Amino acid sequence: MDEIRKEGALRLPGEDNAVDALRHGQGARQAALEVGTGWARLGGVVGEIARGAQHGVNYAASGVGVPTNERPRNLREILASAEMDLHNNEVGFRAAAEGRPVDLRDLQTAPRGRSR
């Protein structure tokens, strides 16, 4: 997965936006081609759980004065972000299965409840 992240759009900054959507779609497509969709999907889910847990720690720590590197996020934001990322991963998996590029029109570019 580290090799996958070193390529193209996967290096661009951004979270919960069009760049993030493209990174997830392209990354999932490439991962599916390299290790298979099952393993790629598992890696994506585990990654979202780990990221959500870290955001949860930051959220909890922010209430007791512990400094964090990121803006604290509440549970609703954490889940909406994970849902967006997992949707975009699925777009990439479908593209890999169909032997085509990621269709940018299928990507979700903002978490539900937030304008694109």
C-alpha positions as CSV (number, residue, x, y, z in Angstrom):
1,M,0.0,0.0,0.0
2,D,2.9,2.4,0.6
3,E,4.0,2.0,-3.0
4,I,0.5,2.8,-4.1
5,R,0.4,6.0,-2.1
6,K,3.5,7.3,-3.8
7,E,1.9,7.7,-7.2
8,G,0.1,10.5,-8.9
9,A,-3.0,11.9,-7.2
10,L,-2.3,9.8,-4.2
11,R,0.3,12.3,-3.1
12,L,-1.9,15.4,-3.3
13,P,-3.1,17.0,-0.1
14,G,-6.7,17.3,1.0
15,E,-9.3,15.7,3.1
16,D,-13.1,15.3,2.6
17,N,-12.9,17.0,-0.8
18,A,-12.5,16.3,-4.5
19,V,-8.8,15.5,-4.1
20,D,-9.5,13.1,-1.3
21,A,-12.3,11.5,-3.4
22,L,-9.9,11.0,-6.3
23,R,-7.2,9.6,-4.1
24,H,-9.5,7.0,-2.6
25,G,-10.9,6.0,-6.0
26,Q,-7.6,5.8,-7.7
27,G,-5.9,4.1,-4.7
28,A,-8.6,1.5,-4.4
29,R,-8.5,0.7,-8.1
30,Q,-4.8,0.3,-8.0
31,A,-4.8,-1.8,-4.8
32,A,-7.5,-4.1,-6.3
33,L,-5.4,-4.6,-9.4
34,E,-2.3,-5.4,-7.3
35,V,-3.7,-7.4,-4.4
36,G,-7.2,-8.3,-5.3
37,T,-10.5,-6.6,-4.4
38,G,-11.0,-8.6,-1.2
39,W,-7.7,-7.6,0.3
40,A,-7.9,-4.1,-0.9
41,R,-11.4,-3.7,0.6
42,L,-10.3,-5.1,3.9
43,G,-7.3,-2.7,3.9
44,G,-9.7,0.2,3.2
45,V,-12.1,-0.7,6.0
46,V,-9.3,-1.2,8.5
47,G,-7.8,2.1,7.5
48,E,-11.1,3.9,8.1
49,I,-11.5,2.3,11.5
50,A,-8.0,3.3,12.5
51,R,-8.5,6.9,11.2
52,G,-11.9,7.1,13.0
53,A,-10.4,5.9,16.2
54,Q,-7.6,8.5,16.0
55,H,-10.2,11.2,15.3
56,G,-12.2,9.9,18.3
57,V,-9.1,10.1,20.5
58,N,-8.4,13.7,19.3
59,Y,-12.1,14.6,20.0
60,A,-11.9,13.2,23.5
61,A,-8.5,14.7,24.2
62,S,-9.6,18.1,23.0
63,G,-12.0,18.3,25.9
64,V,-9.3,17.8,28.5
65,G,-6.7,20.2,27.1
66,V,-4.5,17.7,25.3
67,P,-3.1,19.2,22.2
68,T,-3.8,17.4,18.9
69,N,-2.6,17.9,15.3
70,E,-6.1,18.0,13.8
71,R,-9.3,19.8,14.4
72,P,-11.4,17.6,16.7
73,R,-14.3,15.9,14.9
74,N,-17.5,14.6,16.4
75,L,-18.8,11.1,15.8
76,R,-21.2,12.3,13.0
77,E,-18.3,13.9,11.1
78,I,-16.1,10.8,11.6
79,L,-18.8,8.5,10.2
80,A,-19.7,10.8,7.3
81,S,-16.1,11.0,6.3
82,A,-15.6,7.3,6.5
83,E,-18.8,6.7,4.5
84,M,-17.5,9.0,1.8
85,D,-14.1,7.3,1.7
86,L,-15.6,3.8,1.5
87,H,-18.0,4.9,-1.3
88,N,-15.1,6.2,-3.3
89,N,-13.1,3.0,-2.6
90,E,-16.0,1.1,-4.1
91,V,-15.9,3.3,-7.2
92,G,-12.3,2.3,-7.6
93,F,-13.0,-1.4,-7.1
94,R,-15.7,-1.3,-9.8
95,A,-13.4,0.4,-12.2
96,A,-10.7,-2.2,-11.6
97,A,-13.2,-5.1,-12.1
98,E,-14.4,-3.5,-15.3
99,G,-10.9,-2.7,-16.6
100,R,-11.5,1.0,-16.9
101,P,-10.4,4.2,-15.3
102,V,-12.2,5.7,-12.3
103,D,-15.2,7.7,-13.5
104,L,-14.9,11.0,-11.7
105,R,-18.7,11.6,-11.9
106,D,-19.2,8.6,-9.6
107,L,-17.0,10.0,-6.8
108,Q,-18.5,11.6,-3.7
109,T,-16.6,14.8,-3.1
110,A,-18.0,15.8,0.3
111,P,-19.4,13.9,3.3
112,R,-23.2,13.7,3.4
113,G,-24.6,16.8,5.0
114,R,-21.9,19.1,3.7
115,S,-22.1,20.8,0.4
116,R,-19.7,19.8,-2.4
